[in-house]
Amino acid sequence: MQNNSTNMATYRFRVKYEHDPRSLWRDIIVGADQTLDEFQSVLNSAMGLNQDHLWFFGTDQDYWDSDVQYKRPGEIEQSPDGMLRGGEEYDAGETTVGQMARQLDLDERDRICYLFDYGDEWRFYAILKEIDEGGTSDTEPEVVKEKGEPVEQYPPPGEDW
């Protein structure tokens, strides 16, 4: 009999804004069977960003130097040469949170990075706070705790930054 316990899990990530991690963060719970794209969609909205730019989840604190990148669906096909400096890349629309956790051998307190908008480089990192093996693997991503006001991706009308 096959052990499917890895599929029966939820993950709790604390996502922090790199430039002000103490003042802006969100705890997001997501089931192992949810895609990274679904996770990203909730994370993005919770942080005040939209969906109109390229993005990836990675493994390195320097972001661009990540050995593995989980990229926005469609991006890999658009850029055959890619922007990856060696390493592997995966489609975040086809990769589940559970698959990523296994591929990266994530444990509690490990961290991944999230880079949104390759021009402005909105940088966040996510610390794996808890793995609940008794959780429901199809749990949709949900913000369960938060601190701080979302970022302003674009200046208010009539203002320059």
ROGUVEX-208613 format. One line per field, with one value per residue: residue in one letter; x, y, z of N, C-alpha, C in turn. Coordinates in steps of 0.02 Angstrom, whole numbers, always signed. Layout:
# ROGUVEX-208613
palo <- [A; ...]
neast <- [X; ...]
nnorth <- [Y; ...]
nup <- [Z; ...]
caeast <- [X; ...]
canorth <- [Y; ...]
caup <- [Z; ...]
ceast <- [X; ...]
cnorth <- [Y; ...]
cup <- [Z; ...]
This chain:
# ROGUVEX-208613
palo <- [M; Q; N; N; S; T; N; M; A; T; Y; R; F; R; V; K; Y; E; H; D; P; R; S; L; W; R; D; I; I; V; G; A; D; Q; T; L; D; E; F; Q; S; V; L; N; S; A; M; G; L; N; Q; D; H; L; W; F; F; G; T; D; Q; D; Y; W; D; S; D; V; Q; Y; K; R; P; G; E; I; E; Q; S; P; D; G; M; L; R; G; G; E; E; Y; D; A; G; E; T; T; V; G; Q; M; A; R; Q; L; D; L; D; E; R; D; R; I; C; Y; L; F; D; Y; G; D; E; W; R; F; Y; A; I; L; K; E; I; D; E; G; G; T; S; D; T; E; P; E; V; V; K; E; K; G; E; P; V; E; Q; Y; P; P; P; G; E; D; W]
neast <- [+42; +25; +101; +16; +29; +98; +18; -87; -90; -69; +10; +84; +134; +234; +234; +341; +376; +520; +586; +533; +511; +464; +355; +265; +182; +108; +17; -12; -111; -104; -158; -77; -107; -137; -94; +62; +37; -95; -72; +14; -73; -160; -67; -11; -121; -149; -39; -52; -26; -47; -89; -12; +122; +278; +337; +418; +440; +576; +735; +840; +918; +965; +879; +883; +985; +937; +935; +828; +681; +512; +404; +290; +144; +161; +272; +393; +383; +382; +508; +635; +772; +770; +785; +858; +998; +1071; +1024; +860; +696; +521; +348; +236; +101; +81; +140; +121; +102; +139; +221; +327; +373; +421; +518; +610; +641; +581; +572; +502; +529; +614; +650; +580; +592; +504; +483; +416; +375; +493; +556; +529; +553; +483; +509; +489; +489; +456; +427; +421; +308; +232; +191; +51; +9; -112; -197; -310; -279; -330; -356; -393; -286; -269; -271; -230; -182; -119; -11; +13; -3; -49; +70; +94; +79; +76; +94; -23; -155; -98; +14; +192; +324]
nnorth <- [-59; +109; +252; +394; +504; +623; +695; +732; +865; +1030; +1187; +1317; +1473; +1613; +1759; +1886; +2058; +2105; +2228; +2282; +2186; +2169; +2251; +2224; +2085; +1925; +1783; +1637; +1500; +1351; +1215; +1058; +1010; +1120; +1233; +1320; +1435; +1465; +1488; +1599; +1693; +1728; +1773; +1882; +1972; +1993; +2066; +2182; +2190; +2173; +2063; +2081; +2060; +1973; +1837; +1739; +1599; +1560; +1497; +1562; +1686; +1791; +1796; +1808; +1717; +1593; +1416; +1343; +1388; +1430; +1472; +1599; +1540; +1503; +1583; +1514; +1458; +1575; +1627; +1554; +1556; +1607; +1686; +1628; +1591; +1466; +1307; +1244; +1261; +1278; +1265; +1361; +1345; +1214; +1150; +1089; +1150; +1053; +971; +1060; +1077; +949; +935; +1033; +992; +1051; +1108; +1148; +1318; +1339; +1438; +1517; +1618; +1754; +1839; +1977; +2059; +2095; +2213; +2318; +2240; +2183; +2116; +1975; +1859; +1694; +1608; +1444; +1407; +1306; +1134; +1045; +890; +831; +908; +969; +928; +994; +1121; +1286; +1427; +1542; +1692; +1701; +1773; +1937; +2080; +2252; +2377; +2348; +2355; +2495; +2474; +2555; +2732; +2845; +2922; +3066; +3085; +3072; +2956]
nup <- [+0; -42; +32; +62; +140; +123; +41; +118; +188; +256; +233; +323; +289; +330; +254; +213; +183; +105; +123; +237; +347; +479; +492; +389; +350; +309; +361; +279; +246; +155; +56; +17; -110; -187; -320; -350; -418; -378; -242; -252; -308; -203; -108; -178; -193; -57; -19; -88; -223; -404; -541; -656; -697; -725; -621; -492; -380; -277; -214; -155; -53; -124; -226; -382; -397; -370; -365; -406; -489; -482; -596; -660; -742; -914; -934; -952; -1079; -1153; -1143; -1204; -1179; -1055; -891; -801; -705; -726; -659; -614; -686; -660; -703; -618; -621; -640; -537; -376; -206; -115; -197; -223; -92; -65; -169; -133; -9; +105; +271; +431; +472; +364; +218; +73; -75; -153; -298; -377; -524; -630; -662; -564; -454; -332; -178; -79; +57; +113; +258; +312; +427; +485; +462; +438; +454; +469; +402; +272; +109; -1; +37; +3; -31; +103; +194; +359; +464; +491; +470; +455; +324; +152; +15; -97; -258; -370; -394; -316; -415; -500; -424; -411; -386]
caeast <- [+0; +65; +92; -3; +25; +124; -37; -135; -54; -73; +70; +73; +192; +233; +262; +364; +403; +592; +611; +505; +483; +431; +295; +219; +184; +45; +18; -56; -116; -119; -156; -23; -129; -147; -35; +98; +2; -151; -42; +39; -129; -183; -10; -6; -177; -143; +16; -69; -2; -93; -63; +8; +194; +310; +357; +438; +463; +644; +765; +900; +906; +981; +825; +902; +1033; +903; +949; +764; +631; +444; +386; +222; +124; +171; +335; +448; +376; +395; +580; +673; +837; +754; +827; +886; +1071; +1087; +975; +800; +637; +459; +287; +201; +32; +80; +175; +84; +140; +168; +277; +382; +400; +461; +576; +658; +649; +566; +555; +481; +579; +649; +619; +583; +584; +454; +499; +362; +391; +566; +582; +527; +578; +451; +541; +459; +511; +406; +455; +374; +296; +202; +164; -1; -1; -182; -237; -343; -232; -360; -371; -374; -244; -308; -234; -259; -156; -83; +12; +36; -43; -20; +112; +61; +117; +80; +80; -92; -162; -75; +76; +250; +367]
canorth <- [+0; +170; +302; +458; +554; +687; +731; +755; +914; +1101; +1223; +1386; +1515; +1684; +1795; +1951; +2106; +2106; +2294; +2301; +2122; +2171; +2291; +2199; +2013; +1888; +1711; +1606; +1427; +1325; +1142; +1028; +999; +1184; +1250; +1380; +1492; +1481; +1517; +1665; +1738; +1753; +1811; +1946; +2014; +2010; +2113; +2244; +2188; +2145; +2003; +2098; +2057; +1908; +1823; +1670; +1578; +1534; +1467; +1597; +1752; +1840; +1790; +1789; +1663; +1532; +1355; +1321; +1441; +1410; +1533; +1613; +1499; +1533; +1620; +1471; +1453; +1640; +1644; +1492; +1563; +1620; +1732; +1587; +1586; +1397; +1280; +1216; +1303; +1241; +1303; +1366; +1324; +1141; +1125; +1101; +1170; +991; +950; +1106; +1062; +887; +947; +1075; +962; +1105; +1091; +1208; +1372; +1351; +1494; +1524; +1688; +1770; +1901; +1998; +2115; +2093; +2281; +2350; +2190; +2178; +2058; +1947; +1791; +1656; +1560; +1390; +1408; +1244; +1084; +1009; +827; +813; +958; +948; +947; +1037; +1186; +1343; +1475; +1589; +1733; +1687; +1822; +1987; +2141; +2305; +2396; +2324; +2402; +2530; +2455; +2612; +2794; +2869; +2967; +3134; +3087; +3036; +2930]
caup <- [+0; -49; +85; +33; +194; +101; +8; +169; +229; +241; +249; +345; +273; +348; +198; +237; +135; +120; +143; +302; +368; +544; +487; +338; +338; +306; +369; +230; +248; +88; +52; -22; -179; -222; -360; -329; -448; -334; -182; -272; -320; -137; -80; -215; -174; +14; -12; -123; -292; -452; -575; -724; -709; -716; -552; -477; -314; -282; -155; -132; -24; -176; -275; -450; -395; -349; -404; -432; -493; -501; -632; -681; -799; -980; -940; -976; -1151; -1183; -1141; -1209; -1145; -985; -853; -748; -709; -708; -613; -642; -682; -664; -713; -554; -631; -642; -478; -314; -147; -89; -240; -210; -25; -71; -211; -97; +57; +152; +340; +468; +478; +301; +183; +1; -93; -203; -333; -421; -568; -639; -666; -498; -406; -266; -149; -19; +72; +150; +306; +326; +499; +511; +417; +474; +418; +475; +367; +211; +56; -52; +68; -39; +5; +142; +242; +425; +511; +452; +503; +410; +265; +90; -22; -153; -317; -415; -358; -323; -472; -491; -384; -434; -332]
ceast <- [+44; +50; +77; -5; +51; +69; -86; -100; -74; -8; +52; +138; +181; +271; +278; +390; +476; +615; +584; +472; +447; +363; +244; +230; +114; +59; -33; -53; -137; -112; -102; -43; -143; -85; -1; +67; -58; -126; -20; -17; -155; -129; -7; -59; -170; -89; +3; -46; -56; -60; -30; +84; +218; +331; +384; +448; +532; +670; +819; +882; +925; +933; +850; +950; +1002; +920; +886; +718; +565; +412; +312; +204; +132; +239; +390; +444; +395; +470; +622; +741; +827; +800; +861; +961; +1092; +1036; +914; +743; +575; +402; +247; +127; +25; +113; +134; +131; +175; +227; +338; +415; +443; +525; +631; +674; +637; +547; +532; +540; +622; +614; +628; +575; +530; +471; +444; +384; +467; +596; +586; +553; +547; +475; +507; +493; +459; +441; +402; +366; +272; +181; +114; -19; -74; -227; -268; -303; -263; -382; -347; -333; -286; -262; -268; -234; -117; -62; +33; -10; -9; +23; +69; +104; +127; +65; +6; -96; -138; -11; +131; +288; +438]
cnorth <- [+62; +218; +369; +513; +622; +728; +759; +806; +985; +1132; +1294; +1424; +1585; +1721; +1866; +1993; +2118; +2173; +2317; +2239; +2123; +2206; +2265; +2124; +1984; +1815; +1682; +1530; +1403; +1249; +1118; +1020; +1062; +1201; +1312; +1442; +1513; +1514; +1589; +1715; +1769; +1795; +1880; +1995; +2038; +2063; +2178; +2247; +2161; +2085; +2018; +2096; +1985; +1899; +1753; +1662; +1548; +1511; +1509; +1666; +1808; +1836; +1765; +1730; +1596; +1473; +1329; +1381; +1411; +1472; +1537; +1570; +1536; +1566; +1577; +1465; +1518; +1655; +1580; +1496; +1577; +1671; +1694; +1579; +1515; +1371; +1256; +1266; +1259; +1289; +1302; +1347; +1248; +1110; +1140; +1122; +1108; +966; +995; +1089; +999; +899; +985; +1048; +1014; +1076; +1155; +1253; +1381; +1408; +1489; +1598; +1694; +1838; +1916; +2060; +2122; +2162; +2314; +2304; +2197; +2112; +2039; +1881; +1759; +1605; +1507; +1384; +1341; +1199; +1044; +947; +805; +861; +930; +974; +991; +1105; +1242; +1392; +1528; +1627; +1723; +1735; +1873; +2045; +2189; +2317; +2369; +2378; +2439; +2518; +2513; +2675; +2813; +2918; +3038; +3140; +3048; +3010; +2946]
cup <- [+0; +8; +52; +84; +172; +67; +58; +214; +208; +265; +270; +333; +302; +293; +221; +179; +153; +147; +211; +334; +435; +540; +437; +327; +338; +320; +322; +239; +179; +89; +4; -95; -218; -262; -331; -359; -405; -270; -196; -280; -255; -105; -112; -193; -102; +25; -51; -195; -338; -487; -642; -737; -701; -643; -547; -402; -324; -215; -123; -104; -73; -234; -343; -451; -374; -395; -437; -433; -517; -530; -650; -742; -865; -988; -970; -1052; -1186; -1188; -1143; -1175; -1072; -953; -797; -758; -689; -658; -651; -638; -694; -673; -647; -561; -632; -581; -416; -258; -117; -130; -228; -143; -27; -112; -173; -27; +112; +220; +374; +480; +415; +265; +108; -14; -147; -233; -382; -459; -575; -647; -598; -442; -337; -235; -83; -5; +118; +194; +319; +402; +525; +453; +458; +433; +421; +438; +303; +152; +3; -23; +22; +2; +40; +190; +309; +479; +471; +495; +448; +351; +202; +57; -74; -214; -364; -375; -366; -382; -455; -450; -418; -374; -347]
